[in-house]
Each structure stands twice: as C-alpha cells, then as structure tokens.
C-alpha cells in the first residue's frame, strides 16, 4: 500500500448478556478507546459503524440512534450493514482519501435482546423462491457441511475438534461468551440441530460492542508507540441463490488472493503467524483454512488432526475462541481483527501465543454458506 | 438472565408486500399448471430454475423460456424432526439442493416419500399437490425414485 493506515487501539465488550443498555454499551467502548489513545471526541475525524439494526436490534432507525454515543455527533459518519470487516475497510479508505487523520470503526450488536439467529436469518432469504422452503443460515450450513464431508471425506470428528479447540481457547479469553472444556464425544452427542449439524457445532448468539481507532501513518505514530499496520485487504461476493453456487468453491480464495498480493505474501502458511477466522459453524473453519491457502483443498481435516491450528501449533487459528465462542453477528469480523491486533501487540493476556506474532490474518463472512468474505492482514 | 433493571418486551409486526415482477410471476403461473419453468442464458447456455430475469454469471437479460425436467439428482440435503421458525408443514423436514436434468443450477426444495432412500446422488422426481395455488409448495416435495 502506498500510504499506511494504522490501528491505534481497540475496546470491546465481553459476549455474555450485560445489564447495560444498547446506548450505554456504545458509549462505553467509544469512550474507552478514545481514553486509551488519549484523545477526545473532537479529535475523531470520521466514524464508520457496522450494525444490522432492523433485525439485530429492532431499536430506532439504524445508526441514527447511536451516533452521539459513538462520537459521531456534529461530524461525518456512515454505516455498513452486514459485516464489520467491511466497515473497517470503509474507514481505512476515508483515511486514505486524505480528508481524515483518524477514523473510529464501531461494531454494534446486542444479541441477547433479539430473536434467535435462525429466526432472523430466515428473513435473509428472498420471499419468492427460498423463504417458502423454510431455510435459514443453519440449514444452508448443513447443506454445505454434507457436501464438504462427502466430497473430501471430512469426518464429524474432525469438525468436532474445531469446537473442542475453540471453546477451550475461549477459557483464556475474558471477552469470550461460551467457554468450555469439551470432548469430541460431547460435541457429537449433542443433538442434531439440522442433520448433519450438531448443536455444539453451531455458534451461540452473543453481545458485541467494539470500537477500533484507526489513523494515518503520521498520526498513528503520534498516538501510540505500538501502531499495527494494515498490510493487505481483499473481499469478494458470490451470487445470492444457494443453488447458483458450488458451496465448496466460494469467494474466500479470491478475497485472500487480493489481500496476499497487497501484503506481498507468497506462502501464507509460512508467513502468517496466526489467524482469526469467522466460523459460525465448526466445519467452516476447516473449509476456510483451505480457501486461505493454509493447506490444500480437502486438507482441512488433516490440518486439525495434526494440531497445526492449536494454540501451540505452527499456525494457531482462533486463539480467541472464534465465533463458536462469541458470535456478535455483524461485529464478529472486527472482533477477529481486534484479537489479531492484541496478539501482535503482546496484549492478549492469558491467551497470548507463545511465539512472536508479526503478521496476522482476520477474516469476516456474512450471507448464507459464506456468500461474502473479507480478509485483512495486519502486522508490524 | 433476570435483569436487575427494567426490560421492555416488544413484538414488532410489520406488513410488507413484495412485487414478484413478470419473470417470477410467470414461474408461479407455470406451477399452477404443474410445470416447472426455467430461463436460458444466451451466453453460457445455462438454464436457471426457478426462472430468473438475469444470469448472475454473464450479467445478461434472460428471455428464453424452457420447461424443465421434473426429475433430477440430490446434490446435498439436510434433515430435522424438530419444529423451527419458518418450517413449512409438520413432521420430518428434509430439504435438498436438487440438480434438475439439463439445468445449470441447483433447485432448492423439500424431499418426501420414502425418506430412507434419500442420499446424495439419489434420483428424485416432483410430487405435486392436487390443488395448485401458484406457490413454491404446489410441488409437495421431491420423492426418491
């Protein structure tokens, strides 16, 4: 990238239900990140938020509700609806435009207060062809999982290992919502939500308010001794109807290719020190690892068998516990990026990896069976 | 969590109406007659079903109508005995992506009949409701042959 954009700091809430109301949560993380950077609201150039307000909030008219709490009062602000990693790049571009030195990115979701995810995602279908058939995000994932297992011989046990790993990692993360020491048997003996998907293979529904402060290179260096730089970014969107896609050949490869090219990464499995991957369904972590080039196509099962993606593996994936531990829907991509940021800074507390993290990858996805993907590479 | 502070419970009911447009409407008209229609792309030659007004791959207008086969092959499927929001009908719910013969995409619909014969690759054929209303569920389900 010609000019650099740095992450200055981040503040976020834990995933479990809290007593605070929606606005208090927005204010809390906004104030915290500004205090960490030692600046006031007046110093914030622009604010970009990510929230899905009609379905995932049901309060007021989208971002209009929380602009003042989110430090956007009397200034420029805009919103991305869908996935917060897409909001992140929107904020980056505003800085790259030269008009702003700083940008605040917000991810806003109070999952404890709205209907279960599948009731909401049922309305992500079109009303003409898909909704009458009754599908939702979990059903789309179940269709994808069966194909993945049958085409590449991925086993239920390998998918369950992702849950064991991620909920175990969550035990060391104060921001994680669900944290447990489980066995593969525990996962596979949990009831089928939608065969072939077991209940414990599906992410919970969490709260997640997050504020991340970005700045231009010069400004970032003034605001912090430890800026973390954006090295590369890519995103790609597939067609809407499930039946128009090969669910195992999604657009993540394309998104990753763009990000790797920008970051000058030729061998991601070697160069990337850790990754945070958006896996609302356990098997998707394996599939996305393949698409990100961490192993060959169909090799996701062996990757987890060999322990490569464990905390002490060669390429740890989701040391935070991932989305299986904390699923604040639209905020989840930014949570992935925040974990990468903290690991690079050496500020990940109990879950700090026992290795030097210089380059990290964050992934976000939304839409059924990974319709839309974004990949961000950050580093020092 | 029982909240220490007040919690306001609200149910939001919002009436919507969705214009189906000419292409989707004609597909529904076909269902009323017990026929499944697709539209064929002049560039890639794919028949898209249910019918579409544009090809997502080629980004061109689709205007050639084709009546498609009522038989095909299961590409993937999922199943539950549980009730869930939006579930059509009662009892076991089995949904599948079905590649109807000589079409270029997978058709999303329900499976029924002898469910013990359901597996990926099984051939299935459409079973219709007697009364047809111009609705996706005029096709009752696809049944393994």
Contacts between the chains, C-beta under 8 A, distances in Angstrom:
chain1	res1	chain2	res2	distance
A	17	B	1	4.8
A	19	B	3	6.5
A	19	B	4	5.5
A	19	B	5	5.9
A	21	B	5	7.9
A	58	B	10	7.2
A	58	B	12	5.8
A	112	B	1	7.5
A	115	B	85	7.9
A	116	B	85	7.7
A	118	B	84	6.4
A	118	B	85	6.6
A	119	B	85	4.3
A	119	B	86	7.5
A	122	B	85	5.9
A	122	B	86	4.1
A	127	B	16	7.9
A	127	B	18	4.9
A	128	B	18	7.2
A	128	B	20	6.0
A	128	B	24	5.0
A	128	B	50	7.7
A	128	B	136	7.9
A	129	B	24	7.6
A	129	B	50	4.9
A	129	B	108	7.1
A	129	B	136	6.5
A	130	B	108	6.1
A	131	B	86	7.1
A	132	B	88	6.5
A	132	B	135	6.5
A	132	B	136	3.9
A	132	B	137	5.8
A	133	B	88	6.8
A	133	B	95	6.2
A	133	B	108	5.4
A	133	B	109	6.1
A	133	B	110	6.5
A	133	B	136	6.3
A	134	B	84	7.7
A	134	B	86	4.7
A	134	B	87	4.8
A	134	B	88	4.8
A	134	B	93	6.9
A	134	B	95	7.1
A	135	B	86	7.7
A	135	B	95	6.4
A	135	B	108	6.9
A	136	B	84	7.6
A	136	B	85	7.7
A	136	B	86	6.5
A	139	B	78	5.5
A	139	B	95	6.0
A	142	B	78	3.6
A	143	B	76	4.4
A	143	B	77	7.0
A	143	B	78	5.3
A	143	B	95	7.4
A	143	B	96	7.8
A	143	B	97	5.9
A	144	B	76	7.4
A	146	B	76	4.8
A	146	B	77	6.6
A	146	B	78	6.7
A	146	B	120	6.9
A	147	B	75	7.3
A	147	B	76	4.6
A	147	B	120	7.8
A	150	B	76	7.8
A	150	B	120	5.5
A	192	B	80	6.5
A	193	B	80	7.1
A	193	B	82	7.6
A	194	B	78	5.1
A	194	B	79	7.3
A	194	B	80	5.0
A	195	B	78	6.2
A	195	B	79	4.6
A	195	B	80	6.3
A	196	B	78	7.2
A	197	B	78	7.6
A	239	B	56	4.0
A	239	B	57	7.7
A	240	B	56	7.6
A	241	B	56	7.7
A	241	B	105	7.2
A	241	B	108	7.8
A	242	B	97	6.6
A	242	B	106	7.2
A	242	B	108	6.0
A	243	B	97	5.7
A	243	B	105	4.7
A	243	B	106	3.6
A	243	B	107	5.9
A	243	B	108	5.4
A	244	B	48	7.5
A	244	B	56	5.7
A	244	B	57	8.0
A	244	B	105	4.9
A	244	B	106	7.8
A	247	B	76	7.4
